[in-house]
Amino acid sequence: MKMETVRKFFEVLQSGDGKATVSMESLGKLLEMETNWGDDSVVPDAPDMAVVWATRMRGQIEKDVVELYLELEIETLHDKWVRVPLLGTPTAMESIQMVKEDSPEEGKRIHAYIIPSPDGVFMFSAFGIAKWKVSFRATLPIHDGHTRSFHLRIPCSVQTELRMRSPLEESHIEVDPKLKMISTSDPEGSWIEVTLPPTEFVRVTWSARRVEMEDDIARIEAPEQVLTADQYIVYSIQEDLCRVRARWLLGVFHRPRHTLNIAIPSNMTVRNVQGDNLRKWEIVHLETGAERNRDEISSALSEEATRCVRLFHSSGVKGPYDFEMEAEMKMDANQGMNDEHSHGAQLAMSLKTFHVLDAEREHVFVTVEASSNIEVQELSKVGAMRIDESELPGFLLRDHSYPSVERTVFCFKAPNPNFDVTIGVCRHEEVDVLTAIIEEAWLETTVSANNSFTKVQLKMRNSSKQFLRCSLPEESTTYSTEVDCLPVKPARDANQEIMIPLPRKRGPSGDTWVDITYISTHTPLEARGALILNLPKVDVPINQLFLTVFLPYGFSFGDFSGDLREVERHSSELNRSKPFETLVAYREADIDGLPPQSFPQRAVRLCSTHNEALMQESSVIDSTKPHQGRSEGLVPVHVDSLREGKQFNFERLLVNDEELKLQLGYRRDETPFWRRKWFR
């Protein structure tokens, strides 16, 4: 009796006039519950489960299907809904019968149903404590192959029996798992009686036994398994090691294969193996008496190839199959270094290859690639032939990561792994190269009585430099910094140099424009004297520097001296693309080695004037750009050039980490005001 019954009993007492009719049996149970409350000696209710005492199966193998009759004895142990899966294998159910054999609670309603699921699984559901006998007939499909088979997923029972008949005389039937099996044969076919352990999965396979024919009739046998292999190996020679990438295209014919053994050189370390249907891989040693003796390996791999990689597959592979392997070979870093006496000592390196054991034939393609400071030469080769990169298989050339054709030194091919190729490796010192340069630097300086306003426009190329460092003249104030027409927030290092973040662009159209606007103070202009203009200094070489100085009216200037040459007009013109075109080029650039970032979806109208375009571009700044990582928060505004006064032009070629100065003499013009106004 459950607590629910007690609760309903007290509800009846509290309703109406407080009277209820209760049997003596119910009162006895209530008193028994009260007496045994908290007593551990009383056995609690049965668990929420059922027991399958026996499963008996009888089957008849037909041409394309198996007719199966199952009988199960099930006992439900709890007064609740209990579910028991009957047959987890999709079947065509012909008939189902349920019989209740015994129930300790007579008179109480006990329900039982068999419910199919959408995936073809039949479920027995019952409510109440009882014993049931469930029987049904079903039809199962047969899996054809070298052997015919079918499998069942049944409930785990205490006793499981199987009786199966095959119409083929002398048929060989196997059952997995099994404890005991008795086989008989008669003119009507073959019979088996099997006792199985408690299990949820049963697999039955059968095939016709091989019959000895007479001498004039040839015996028909199944063909043996054939394994072929084509391997493609890339040796990537680096500073102190050689990375090996290998790819195999296998052909498994006639029968599936569950394991593969690949012999590897002793000085090679396997890092990873990838392939479809690959469950695991491990390194095993080849010893005498093992699955393969060392003498059975090809002569090129004997003595050294004492290890192999063993691949385990979840299911057998058959037909075309490919997998990849990554490995490393260490190289002595002290050998092969360039020295002034030997002009580069060479390290002899033998290209050890792999070998697929049990392969009937095995073709090999070898590619050697090296970094820019490593020189590789062919010393000797036996059993291999030099080929061009275009002769490699087409799928390798289409794969951008396998191999790198730009770094390829030479390629070989061999009809089998029994080849010997020796190469000489010589490592040279790397030369520092220029990673950033300013092609054109355009400076415009407008001088007033006490201050000078300067706008710097730099057309540069950069492949790896993170910041552009700029030293401004003393007592200068930075107004604005922009990169490709977008405002950026500069930083300042310990040497008080301004640091401007740069995007990294590569390719023929990788120009970057950097704009710097600042104002500086100088000695006030008097009646006569000399004015010294200090130009900003950058840490990137400049090919051409163009300076335009606007000097105030009312003064006569001359006697120019310094590091620049005065010209009547500049030898080149400022050819800068419109801001919209700059933004498009910036969008397509490879910045910081990352894929191009998505540009803001808001369109930018191509404006007629420079200022209008800048105003619209400033509203679509993408803060996800790498070079705008320092633009969070307050950013500078755009400042236009300021042109007023007499114009003078200056030029300079090849500026490399120099502080440039321009000195000019001046005197106040004493011409009457009315003449200066009309005749200047």
SEVEX-578989 format. One record per atom (N, C-alpha, C): x, y, z; residue in one letter. Coordinates in steps of 0.2 Angstrom, whole numbers, plus 5000, padded with zeros to 4 digits. Atoms other than C-alpha are relative to their C-alpha. Layout:
! residues N
XYZA/...
***
This chain:
! residues 680
500449945000M/500050005000M/500450065000M/499649945001K/500750174995K/499750065004K/500249944997M/500650345003M/499550044996M/500649975004E/499450394989E/499449985003E/500750034998T/498150284996T/499950035007T/500149974993V/498450355014V/499750074999V/500249935001R/498250535007R/499250004998R/500750005002K/496550484998K/499649985006K/500450024994F/495950405014F/499850065004F/500149954996F/496150555024F/499650064997F/500449955003E/495350665011E/499349985000E/500750024999V/493850555012V/499750025007V/500249994993L/493750575031L/499850085001L/500149934999Q/493850765029Q/499450034996Q/500649985004S/492450775016S/499449985003S/500650024998G/490650775019G/499950005007G/500250014993D/490050715036D/500649975004D/499450034997G/491750645040G/499949925001G/500150074999K/491150465038K/500249974993K/499750045006A/491950335026A/500049935002A/500050074999T/491850145024T/500749974998T/499350025001V/493550065026V/500049935002V/500050074998S/493849875025S/500549995005S/499650024995M/494749785039M/500749994997M/499450025003E/496149735026E/500450074999E/499649935001S/496549925022S/500250025007S/499849984993L/496549965041L/500649965002L/499450044998G/497749825044G/500750024996G/499449985004K/498949885030K/500250075003K/499849934998L/498850065037L/500449995007L/499650014994L/499349995054L/500749974999L/499350035001E/500749885047E/500550064997E/499649945002M/501450045038M/500250045006M/499849964994E/501450145054E/500449965005E/499550034996T/502250005063T/500749994997T/499350015004N/503649975050N/500350064998N/499749945003W/503950155047W/500750015003W/499349994998G/505850175048G/500349945002G/499750064998D/506149995051D/500449974994D/499650035006D/507549925040D/499949934999D/500150085001S/507049745043S/499549994995S/500550015005V/505649765031V/500250014993V/499750005007V/506049735013V/499650054996V/500349955004P/505649885002P/499649984994P/500350025006D/504649884986D/500549984995D/499550035005A/505449804971A/500250064996A/499849945005P/506449924959P/499650004994P/500349985006D/505750004944D/500349964994D/499650035005M/506249874932M/499649934998M/500350065002A/505749704924A/500649954998A/499650065001V/506649534922V/499849964994V/500250055006V/506749434905V/500349945002V/499750074998W/506949254911W/500249964995W/499850055006A/507049174894A/499950034994A/500149985007T/507249214876T/500149944995T/499950065004R/506949074864R/499850024992R/500049985007M/507249104845M/500049944995M/500050055006R/506848984830R/500050044994R/499949965006G/507349044813G/500049954994G/500050035006Q/507148984795Q/500350044995Q/499649965005I/508449044782I/499649994993I/500350005007E/507549084765E/500550024995E/499649985005K/508249144749K/500350075002K/499749934999D/508349334753D/499850035007D/500249984993V/507549344771V/500149945005V/500050054994V/507549254788V/499350015003V/500650004997E/505949204795E/500149985007E/499850014993L/506049214814L/499450005005L/500550004995Y/504949164829Y/500350015006Y/499749994993L/505349234846L/499549995005L/500450014994E/504649194863E/500450025006E/499749974995L/505049294878L/499649995006L/500350014993E/504649264897E/500250065004E/499849944997I/504549434905I/499650015007I/500349994994E/504149474923E/500150085002E/500049934997T/503749654929T/500050005007T/499950004993L/504249694946L/499850065004L/500249944996H/503449854951H/499350024997H/500749985002D/501749934951D/500150074997D/499949945004K/502250064938K/500049984993K/499950025008W/502450074919W/500749984999W/499350035001V/503949974914V/500049994992V/499950015007R/504649974897R/500649954998R/499550055002V/505649824889V/500150004993V/499950015008P/506449834871P/500049934998P/500050075003L/505949674862L/500549994995L/499650025006L/506849684846L/500350074997L/499749945002G/508049834842G/500250004993G/499850005007T/508349784824T/499350014996T/500649985004P/507149854811P/499749934996P/500350065003T/505949704805T/499450014998T/500750005002A/504349674797A/499649955004A/500350044995M/503249604811M/499349974997M/500650045003E/501949474805E/499449995005E/500550014994S/501049434822S/500350015006S/499849994993I/501149474840I/499549975005I/500550034995Q/500349384855Q/500350015007Q/499849994993M/500449424874M/499549965004M/500450044996V/499849314887V/500250015007V/499849994993K/499849354906K/499949935004K/500050074997E/500349194915E/499850005008E/500149994993D/500249254933D/500150075003D/500049934997S/499949404944S/499850005007S/500250004993P/500049424963P/499550045002P/500649954998E/498749564963E/499449984996E/500650025003E/497249474957E/499450055001E/500649955000G/495749584953G/500250074998G/499849935002K/496849734949K/500150004993K/499949995007R/496849804932R/500850004998R/499350005002I/498549764923I/500050014993I/500049985008H/498949844906H/500649984997H/499450015004A/500149794893A/499950014993A/500049985007Y/500549854876Y/500749994996Y/499450005004I/501849834862I/499950064995I/500049935004I/502250004854I/500650004995I/499449995005P/503350024838P/500250075000P/499749935000S/504450174837S/500250014992S/499949995007P/504850264820P/500649974997P/499450035002D/506550184819D/500049924999D/500150085000G/505750004819G/500249965006G/499850034994V/506149964837V/499349995003V/500750014997F/504649874846F/500250005008F/499949994993M/504449914864M/499449975004M/500550034996F/503449814877F/499950045007F/500249964995S/502549924890S/499549975004S/500550034996A/501649854905A/499950045007A/500149974994F/500849924921F/499749955005F/500250054994G/500749814937G/500549945000G/499650064998I/501649664944I/499749944997I/500350065003A/501449514933A/500549964996A/499650045005K/502249374922K/499750004993K/500350005007W/502049384903W/500449964996W/499650045005K/502449274889K/499850044993K/500149965006V/502649374873V/500349964994V/499850035006S/502849294856S/499850034994S/500149965007F/502949364838F/500449964995F/499750035006R/503449314821R/500250074996R/499749945003A/504549434811A/500449984994A/499650015006T/505549444794T/500550055000T/499449955000L/507349514794L/500349994993L/499650015007P/508349554778P/500749975002P/499450035000I/509949464774I/500650044997I/499449965002H/511649554772H/500449954995H/499650045005D/512549484756D/500750025000D/499349995000G/514449474755G/500349944998G/499750065001H/515749344754H/499649945005H/500450054996T/514649264768T/499450045001T/500649974999R/512849294771R/499950015008R/500149994993S/512249364788S/499450045002S/500549964997F/510949444799F/500250015007F/499949994993H/511049524816H/499450025004H/500549994995L/509849544831L/500250045006L/499949974994R/509749664845R/499449985005R/500550034996I/508749574859I/500150025007I/500049994993P/508349604877P/500549955004P/499650054997C/509649534889C/499649965005C/500450044996S/508949384897S/500449955004S/499750054996V/509349254910V/500249934996V/499950055004Q/509249114897Q/499850014993Q/500149985007T/509449134878T/500249944996T/499950065005E/509248994865E/499850024993E/500149985008L/509348994846L/500049934997L/500150065005R/508748854834R/499950034993R/500049975007M/509148894816M/500149954995M/500050045005R/508848804800R/500250034993R/499849975006S/509748834783S/499849944995S/500250055005P/509048744767P/500649974996P/499450025003L/510848724761L/500349945004L/499750054997E/511548554765E/500750015001E/499349994999E/513248554772E/500250085001E/499949925000S/513048744776S/500450015007S/499649994994H/514248814789H/499750065003H/500449954997I/513348924801I/500450025007I/499649974994E/514249034815E/499550055003E/500449954996V/513449124829V/500450035005V/499649974995D/514249254840D/499550055004D/499550054996P/514249254855P/499649935001P/500350074999K/513949074860K/500349975006K/499750054995L/514148954874L/500149934998L/500050075003K/513748794866K/499649994994K/500350015007M/513248744848M/500049934998M/500150065003I/512648584841I/499850004993I/500149995007S/512648564822S/499849934997S/500250065004T/511648434812T/499850014993T/500149995007S/511348404794S/499649944998S/500450055003D/510048304784D/499850034993D/500249985007P/509348304766P/499650075000P/500449945001E/508248454770E/500450065002E/499649944999G/509648564776G/500449995006G/499650014994S/510748604791S/499750045006S/500449984994W/510148634809W/500650025005W/499549994994I/511048714824I/499550025006I/500349994994E/510548724842E/500550045004E/499549964996V/511448864852V/499750025006V/500249974993T/511448914870T/500550065000T/499749945001L/511949094871L/500150035008L/499949974994P/512649194886P/499550075001P/500449945000P/511649354892P/500350054996P/499849955005T/511849474878T/499550044997T/500549955003E/510949614869E/500149994992E/499950005008F/511749574851F/500249934998F/499950075003V/511749414841V/500150014993V/499950005007R/512549394824R/500149934998R/500050075003V/512249244813V/500350014993V/499750015006T/513349204798T/500049934997T/500050065003W/513349064786W/500250004993W/499850015007S/514049004770S/500149924998S/500050075003A/514148844759A/500749975002A/499350024999R/515648734765R/500349984993R/499650025006R/517048694752R/499949925000R/500150075001V/516648524745V/500649984995V/499550035004E/518048414738E/499749974993E/500250025007M/517748394719M/500449944998M/499650065003E/518248244708E/500650034997E/499449975003D/519948264699D/499950034994D/500249975006D/519148314683D/499750075001D/500349944999I/518348464691I/500450045004I/499649954997A/519348614696A/499750035006A/500249984994R/519148674714R/499950084999R/500149935000I/518448854715I/500150035006I/499949974994E/519148964728E/499950074999E/500149935000A/518849144733A/500750034999A/499449975001P/520249254727P/500350035006P/499749974994E/521549314739E/500050085000E/500049935000Q/521649494745Q/500650034997Q/499549965003V/522649614735V/500150075002V/499949934997L/523449774742L/500550034995L/499549965004T/524249904731T/500050075003T/499949944996A/524950074737A/500450054995A/499749945003D/525450244729D/500250055006D/499949954994Q/526350354742Q/500450064997Q/499849945002Y/526750534740Y/500350045006Y/499749984994I/528050604752I/500450074998I/499749945001V/528650784754V/500550015006V/499549994995Y/530250814764Y/500150085000Y/499949935000S/530250994770S/500650025005S/499449994996I/531951044776I/500050075003I/500049944997Q/532051174789Q/500750015004Q/499449984997E/533351244801E/500349945004E/499750054996D/533651104813D/499649935000D/500450075000L/532350964808L/499750004993L/500350015007C/531550894792C/499349975002C/500750024999R/529650884792R/499849964994R/500250045005V/528950744783V/499249994999V/500750005001R/527150744775R/499949944995R/500150065005A/526650574767A/499249994999A/500750015001R/525050534759R/500049934996R/500150075003W/524450354753W/499450004996W/500650025003L/523250304740L/500049924999L/500050075000L/522850124743L/499449974996L/500550045003G/521849994733G/500049935003G/500150064997V/521149854743V/499449964996V/500450045005F/520349714732F/499849945003F/500250064998H/519349564735H/499749995007H/500350014993R/519149564754R/500250075003R/499849944996P/519149704766P/500649995005P/499450014996R/520649744777R/499850055006R/500249974993H/520449794796H/500750045003H/499449974997T/522349834800T/500550014994T/499549985005L/523749914790L/500750015004L/499350004997N/525649904794N/500450044996N/499549965004I/526850044788I/500650005003I/499450004997A/528650014791A/500350075000A/499749935000I/529550184796I/500749995002I/499350004998P/531350224798P/500150015007P/499949994993S/532150224815S/500150075002S/499949934998N/532650404815N/499450054999N/500649965002M/530850464811M/499549995006M/500549994995T/529550524824T/499350014997T/500749995003V/527750504819V/499650045005V/500449954996R/526650654825R/499349984999R/500750015001N/524950614818N/499949964994N/500350045006V/523950494806V/499350025000V/500749995002Q/522350544798Q/499749964995Q/500350045005G/521150444788G/499349995002G/500650014999D/519350404786D/499949935003D/500150074997N/518650254797N/500649985004N/499450024996L/520250264807L/499850005007L/500250014993R/519950204825R/500650025004R/499449984996K/521750224832K/500649974996K/499450025002W/523550204828W/500549995005W/499550014995E/525050144837E/500749984997E/499350025003I/526950114835I/500249935003I/499850064998V/527449934836V/500749984997V/499350025002H/529249854835H/499949934996H/500050065005L/529549724821L/500649955003L/499550054997E/530449574830E/499949934997E/500050075002T/530849394825T/499549975003T/500650034997G/529349294827G/499450045001G/500649965000A/528149434826A/499649994994A/500450015006E/526849454813E/500450004993E/499650005006R/528149504800R/500750005003R/499350004998N/529949464802N/500450054996N/499749945003R/531249594798R/500349984993R/499750025007D/531949484783D/499450014995D/500549995005E/530249514775E/499950074997E/500049935002I/530449694774I/500550014994I/499649995006S/531249764758S/500750025002S/499349994998S/533149774758S/500250075001S/499849934998A/533149964758A/499850025007A/500249984993L/532349964775L/500249965005L/499850054995S/533149814783S/500550045004S/499649984995E/534249844798E/499850065004E/500249944996E/533550014802E/499350005001E/500850004999A/531649994799A/499849955005A/500250054995T/531349904815T/499350025004T/500749984997R/529649994819R/499550014994R/500549995005C/528050014810C/499450035004C/500649974998V/526450114812V/499449954998V/500550045001R/524950004814R/499350035001R/500649965001L/523250074809L/499449955001L/500650044999F/521650004816F/499450044998F/500649975003H/519950034807H/499449985003H/500650024997S/518250034814S/499649954996S/500350055004S/517649934800S/500549994994S/499550025005G/518549844786G/500050054994G/500049965006V/519149954771V/500149964994V/500050035007K/518949904753K/499950054995K/500049955005G/519249984737G/500550055001G/499549944999P/520150154736P/499950025007P/499949984993Y/520750214752Y/500650055001Y/499449954999D/521850364757D/500150025007D/499949974993F/522650424773F/500650045000F/499449965000E/524050544778E/500349995007E/499650014994M/525450544790M/500550065001M/499549954999E/526550684798E/500549975005E/499450034996A/528250644805A/500650054999A/499549955000E/529850734809E/500749965000E/499350035000M/531750694807M/500550055003M/499549954997K/533050784818K/500650004996K/499449995003M/534550864810M/500550035005M/499549974996D/536150914818D/500150074999D/499949935001A/536151104820A/500750024999A/499349985001N/538051114821N/500349984994N/499750025007Q/538351034804Q/499750044995Q/500349975006G/538151114788G/500050085000G/500049934999M/538351294794M/500550034996M/499649975005N/539151414782N/500650035004N/499449974997D/540951464786D/500550024995D/499649965006E/542251574777E/500549954997E/499450045003H/543551434775H/499749954995H/500350055004S/542451294768S/499450024995S/500549985004H/541151404760H/499449965000H/500650044999G/539751304767G/500149935000G/499950074999A/539951134774A/499349964999A/500650045001Q/538651004768Q/499949955005Q/500350054996L/537650884778L/499749954996L/500350065004A/537350714769A/499449985003A/500750024997M/535550664772M/499749954995M/500450055004S/534750504765S/499350005001S/500749995000L/532950514761L/499749935001L/500350074998K/532250364770K/499250014999K/500750005002T/530550314764T/499649955005T/500450044996F/529050214771F/499949944996F/500250075004H/528450034766H/499449975003H/500650034998V/526749964767V/500149934999V/500050085000L/526849784772L/499549974997L/500550045004D/525949654762D/499850034993D/500249975006A/525849774747A/500349964994A/499750045006E/525949684730E/500450054996E/499549955003R/526649844722R/499950075004R/500049944996E/527050014729E/500450054996E/499749945004H/527450174718H/500250065005H/499849954995V/528350314727V/500150074996V/499949935002F/528350504723F/500350045005F/499649964994V/529650614733V/500150074997V/499949925001T/529650804734T/500550025005T/499649974996V/531050894742V/499950085000V/500049935000E/530751074748E/500450035006E/499649974995A/531751194758A/499950085001A/500149924998S/531751374766S/500550034996S/499649965005S/532651514757S/500750005002S/499350004998N/534251504767N/500349935000N/499750075000I/534551314764I/500149984993I/499850025007E/535451254749E/500049925000E/500050075000V/535051074744V/500249984993V/499750035006Q/536050974731Q/499949925000Q/500050085001E/535850794724E/500749975000E/499350034999L/537350694729L/500049934996L/500150075003S/536750514723S/499349985000S/500750035000K/535250414718K/500149944997K/500050075002V/534950234715V/499349975000V/500750025000G/533250164709G/499550055000G/500549945001A/532450334707A/500250044994A/499949965006M/532250454693M/499750075001M/500149934999R/532250644693R/499450024995R/500649985004I/530550724687I/499950075001I/500249934999D/529850894685D/499450015004D/500649994996E/528550974696E/499449984997E/500650015004S/527250964682S/499849934999S/500150075001E/527450774682E/499749975006E/500350034994L/526750754700L/499349994998L/500750015001P/524950694701P/499650065001P/500449945001G/523650824697G/499750025007G/500449984994F/522750814714F/500550045005F/499549974995L/524450864723L/500150074998L/499949945002L/524651014712L/499450055001L/500649964999R/522851074715R/499950015008R/500149994993D/523051054734D/500650065002D/499549944999H/523851224740H/500549985006H/499650024994S/524551144756S/500449944999S/499650075001Y/525350984748Y/500149994993Y/499549964997P/526651024742P/500050074998P/499949935002S/527251204741S/500450004994S/499650005006V/527751214723V/500550065000V/499549945000E/528651384726E/500649985004E/499450024996R/529851304738R/500349934998R/499850065002T/530051144729T/500750004997T/499350005003V/531951104725V/500049954994V/500050055005F/531750944715F/499549945002F/500550064998C/530650784714C/500349944997C/499850065003F/530950604711F/499349955000F/500550055000K/529850454707K/500449935000K/499750075000A/530250264710A/499549954999A/500550055001P/529350104705P/499949965007P/500150044994N/529550034723N/500450045005N/499749964995P/530250094740P/500849985001P/499350024999N/531950004737N/500550054996N/499549955004F/532850164731F/500450035006F/499549964995D/534250264739D/500250074997D/499849935002V/534350454737V/500350035005V/499649964995T/535650554746T/500150074997T/500049935002I/535550744746I/500550035005I/499649964996G/536750874753G/499750065002G/500449954997V/536051004764V/500550055003V/499649944998C/536951174767C/499650065003C/500449944998R/536251304778R/500450065001R/499749945000H/536751484776H/499750055004H/500349944996E/536551644786E/499550044996E/500549965003E/535051744782E/500250075000E/499849935001V/535251924776V/499450045002V/500649954998D/534152064784D/499850034994D/500349975006V/533052134771V/499550065002V/500549944999L/531952294770L/499349985000L/500750025000T/530252264776T/499550064999T/500549945000A/529552444775A/500450054996A/499649945003I/530052594764I/499550054998I/500449945002I/529352764760I/500250024993I/499849985007E/529252794741E/500050074999E/500149925001E/528652974742E/499850035007E/500249964994A/528653094757A/499850074997A/500249935002W/527653254754W/499950045006W/500049954995L/527853394766L/499850074998L/500349945002E/526853554766E/500150045007E/499949974994T/527453684779T/499850084999T/500249935000T/526553854782T/500350045006T/499749964994V/527553984792V/499650065001V/500349934998S/526754124802S/500650035004S/499549964997A/527554244813A/500449965006A/499850044994N/527754124828N/500049934999N/500150075001N/527253954822N/500049984993N/500050035006S/527353834808S/499549945000S/500550065001F/525953714802F/500349964995F/499750055004T/526553554794T/499549944999T/500450065002K/525553414785K/500549964996K/499650055003V/526553254781V/499649954997V/500350055003Q/525953134768Q/500549954998Q/499550055002L/526952974766L/499649944996L/500250065004K/526652844753K/500549945001K/499550054998M/527452684759M/499749934999M/500250075000R/527452494758R/500349975006R/499850034993N/527552384773N/499749924999N/500250075000S/527552194774S/500049975007S/500050034993S/527952164793S/500150055005S/499949954995K/528252324802K/499450015004K/500649994996Q/527052354816Q/499950075001Q/500149934998F/527352534820F/500550044995F/499549945003L/528052694811L/500250055005L/499849954994R/529052794823R/500250064996R/499949945002C/529152974820C/500250055005C/499849954995S/530153114829S/499950074997S/500249935002L/529453284828L/500450055003L/499649954997P/530353444831P/499850025007P/500149984994E/530453514848E/499450055001E/500649954999E/528953604855E/499549994995E/500550015005S/527753524843S/499449965003S/500650034998T/525953474845T/499749964995T/500350045005T/525153334836T/499350014999T/500849995001Y/523453374828Y/499749944998Y/500350055003S/523053224818S/500449954997S/499650055003T/523653054812T/499549954997T/500450055003E/522852944799E/500449954996E/499750055004V/523152784790V/499549984994V/500550015005D/522352764773D/499350035001D/500649964999C/521152904776C/499649995006C/500450024994L/520552824793L/500450035006L/499649974994P/521052914809P/500249945005P/499750054995V/522152814821V/500250035006V/499849974993K/522652844839K/500749985001K/499350024999P/524552854840P/500249995007P/499750014993A/525652804855A/500750045000A/499449974999R/527252874862R/500549955004R/499650044997D/528752774867D/500550035005D/499649974995A/530152804880A/500450054997A/499649945004N/531152914867N/499650054998N/500449955002Q/529653024865Q/499850004992Q/500250005007E/529352964847E/499349974999E/500750025001I/527652944840I/500049944996I/500050065003M/527152774836M/499349994996M/500650005004I/525852754822I/499949924997I/500150075002P/525152574819P/499950004993P/500050005008L/525352514801L/499649934998L/500250065003P/524352384791P/500549964996P/499550045004R/525352244783R/499649984993R/500250025007K/525052234764K/500549974996K/499550045005R/525852124751R/499750004993R/500250005007G/525752124732G/500250074997G/499849945004P/525952254719P/499650065002P/500449944998S/524552364725S/499950015007S/500050004993G/525052364743G/500250075003G/499849934998D/525252554745D/499650025006D/500349974994T/524852634762T/500250075001T/499949934999W/524652814765W/499950025007W/500049984993V/525052894782V/500050075000V/500149924999D/524553074786D/500250025007D/499849974993I/525353174801I/499950074999I/500149935000T/524753344805T/500350035007T/499849984994Y/525653444818Y/500250085000Y/499849935000I/526053624823I/500650015005I/499449994996S/527753684830S/500150085001S/499849934999T/528453854837T/500750014998T/499349985002H/529953944831H/500150075003H/499949944998T/530854104835T/499650064996T/500449955004P/529754254831P/500450044995P/499749965005L/530154344815L/500150075002L/499849934999E/531054514817E/500150034993E/499949965006A/531654644805A/500449964995A/499650055004R/532954524798R/500349955004R/499750054996G/533754364803G/500049934996G/500050075003A/533854174799A/499549965004A/500550044997L/532454054801L/500249924998L/499850075001I/532853864804I/499449965001I/500650055000L/531453734800L/500349935001L/499850074999N/531753564807N/499549954998N/500550045003L/530953424797L/499949945005L/500150064996P/530153264806P/500549944997P/499650065002K/531253104806K/499649945001K/500450065000V/530552934803V/500549945000V/499550065000D/531352764805D/500049954994D/500150045006V/530952704788V/500450044994V/499749975006P/532052744772P/499550044996P/500449975004I/531352874761I/500450014993I/499749995007N/531652874742N/500050074997N/500049935003Q/531053044737Q/499650045006Q/500349954995L/530653194749L/499850064996L/500249935003F/529653344742F/499750045006F/500249954995L/529453494753L/499850074997L/500349945002T/528353644750T/499950055006T/500149964995V/528553794761V/499750074998V/500449945001F/527353944762F/500250055005F/499749954996L/528254094769L/499550065000L/500549945000P/527254254775P/500250054996P/499949945004Y/527054404765Y/500350065004Y/499749944996G/527954564770G/500749995002G/499350014999F/529654484770F/500349974994F/499650035006S/530954444757S/500549955003S/499750064997F/531754274759F/500549984994F/499550025005G/533354204751G/500649975004G/499450044997D/535054124755D/499849945004D/500350064997F/534253954757F/500649955001F/499550054999S/535453824764S/499749945005S/500350064996G/535253654773G/500149934996G/500050075002D/534953474768D/499649994994D/500450015005L/533753504754L/500250054994L/499849965006R/533953574736R/499450044998R/500549965003E/532853714730E/499949994993E/500250015007V/531853684714V/499550054998V/500549965002E/530753794704E/499349965000E/500650044999R/529453654703R/500249935002R/499850074998H/529453474710H/500049964993H/499950055006S/530053334698S/499449954999S/500650055000S/528453234702S/499450045003S/500649984998E/526653264706E/499749965005E/500450044995L/525653204721L/499449974997L/500550045004N/524653064713N/499749955006N/500350044995R/523553004727R/499349984998R/500750025002S/521952904724S/499550035005S/500549974996K/520352964730K/499849955006K/500150044994P/519852904748P/499649944999P/500450065001F/518452784742F/500449954997F/499650055003E/519752694731E/500549975005E/499550024995T/520952694745T/499749955005T/500350054996L/519652604756L/499949944997L/500150075004V/519252474743V/500749965000V/499350045000A/521152434742A/500149985007A/499950024993Y/521252424761Y/499649945001Y/500450064999R/519752304761R/500349944997R/499750065003E/520652184749E/500649985002E/499350014998A/522352194757A/500049945006A/499850054995D/523052054768D/500350035006D/499849964994I/523252134785I/500249955006I/499750044995D/524352054798D/500049934999D/500050075002G/524351894789G/499349965001G/500750024999L/522451874792L/499650004994L/500449995006P/521151844779P/499650075000P/500349945000P/520352004773P/499350005004P/500650004995Q/519052064786Q/499450034996Q/500649985003S/517252104781S/500050085001S/500149924999F/517052294777F/499350025002F/500649984998P/515652384784P/499550004995P/500550015005Q/514052354775Q/499750074997Q/500349945002R/513552534774R/500450034994R/499649985006A/514052604757A/500250075001A/499749935000V/515152754755V/499950034993V/500149975007R/514652874741R/500650044998R/499449975003L/516052934730L/499950074999L/500249935000C/516053114734C/500450044995C/499649965005S/516653254722S/500650035003S/499549974996T/517753334735T/500349965005T/499650044995H/519153264746H/499750015007H/500349994993N/518353344762N/499349965001N/500650034999E/516653274759E/500149925000E/499850084999A/517353094756A/500249985007A/499750024993L/518353104772L/499450005005L/500650004995M/516753154782M/499649945000M/500450065001Q/515753004775Q/500449945002Q/499650064998E/517252884778E/500150005007E/499950004992S/517452934796S/499449975003S/500650034997S/515652874799S/500049934999S/500050075001V/516052694793V/500749975002V/499450034998I/517652664802I/499949935003I/500050074997D/517852474806D/500549995005D/499550014994S/518552444823S/500349935000S/499750075000T/518852264819T/500750004996T/499450005003K/520352314808K/500649995005K/499550014995P/521952254816P/500450075001P/499749934999H/522752434813H/499650055004H/500549954996Q/521252514822Q/499949975007Q/500050024993G/521552414838G/500250055005G/499949944996R/522252574845R/499650064999R/500449955001S/520852674839S/499450005004S/500650004995E/519652634853E/500050065004E/500149944996G/518952784862G/500150064996G/499949945004L/519452954856L/500549994995L/499650015006V/520152964839V/500150074997V/499949935003P/520953124830P/499550014995P/500449985006V/519953224818V/500450014994V/499649995006H/520453254800H/500150085000H/499849935001V/521453414797V/500250014993V/499849985007D/521653494780D/500650045000D/499449965001S/523153574773S/499950085001S/500149934999L/523453764777L/500550034995L/499649975005R/524153854762R/499950085000R/500049935000E/524554044764E/500750034999E/499349975001G/526054144758G/500349994994G/499650025006K/527454134746K/500249935000K/499850075001Q/527853964739Q/500749994998Q/499350025001F/529553884739F/500049935000F/500050085001N/529953704733N/500749985001N/499350034999F/531353594739F/499949924999F/500050075001E/531853414736E/500649975003E/499450044998R/532953274742R/499949934998R/500050075001L/533353094737L/500349965005L/499750054995L/533752944748L/500150035007L/499949984993V/533452994766V/500049945004V/500050064996N/533952864778N/500250015007N/499849994993D/533852894797D/500450065001D/499749945000E/534353074795E/499650065003E/500449944997E/533853234804E/500150064995E/499949955005L/533553364790L/499850075002L/500249934998K/533553554792K/500050044994K/500149955005L/533153704781L/500150065003L/499849934997Q/533953874785Q/499950054994Q/500249945005L/533354034776L/500150065003L/500049934997G/533754214778G/499450044998G/500649965002Y/532454344778Y/500150075003Y/500049934998R/532154534780R/499450034999R/500749975000R/530654634783R/500050054993R/500149955006D/530054724767D/499850075002D/500149934998E/530154914769E/499550034994E/500449975006T/529054944753T/499350035004T/500649974997P/527555064757P/499449955000P/500650054999F/525954974762F/499650004993F/500449995006W/525055044747W/500349964994W/499750045006R/526354974735R/500049935001R/500050074998R/526454804744R/499349974998R/500750025001K/524554794742K/499949994993K/500250005007W/524454824723W/500649974996W/499550025005F/526154774716F/500449955003F/499650054997R/526754634727R/500049944995R/
***
